[in-house]
Amino acid sequence: MQEYFCIGLSNSVHLGLSLEHVDKLITLQPKDICLIPGIADFWVGVVNYKSSLLWILDLENFLGITKDYQRIKSQQTVLILNYSAGNYQKKVALMIKNLEGVFKFEENQMVVKHSTVFSRLQDICHSFMHQDGKDIALVKTEVLLEQLEQHSLLSV
């Protein structure tokens, strides 16, 4: 059985993030975020988090769902993903709209990838689940981080 922290984005898109990679939820004020010109537009900027720079990702923009440049003018809830394998460790904060809670899924409940209108979403998901009347795309954290590095001028 695997546990996923589920979040909601615009356009009825729901994502499941492996609970083992979810570090923390925090709230950021616009004044806390340092904007950086010249980087990919899905990066909102960076914030000082526990004496380290933490990159803030507009996940909806990255996935091609929507571009809402006004979002950074209001308080934001971000979910910090933490992925490590050996000496490799990455942290990134994802701007999210809705917190939907933790769900437990059995391997036999998961459906292999199916088509989605958002190609980047298709690329970062390994399967989908149907829970409480919604399709939840289960994200592979390491693939998401690889995609971010490939599509950015700066690596996270």
Helices and strands as residue ranges (DSSP letters): E 2-8, E 14-18, G 19-21, E 22-28, G 30-32, E 43-49, E 52-57, H 59-63, G 71-73, E 76-85, E 88-96, E 98-105, G 107-109, E 111-112, H 119-124, E 125-131, E 134-139, H 141-150
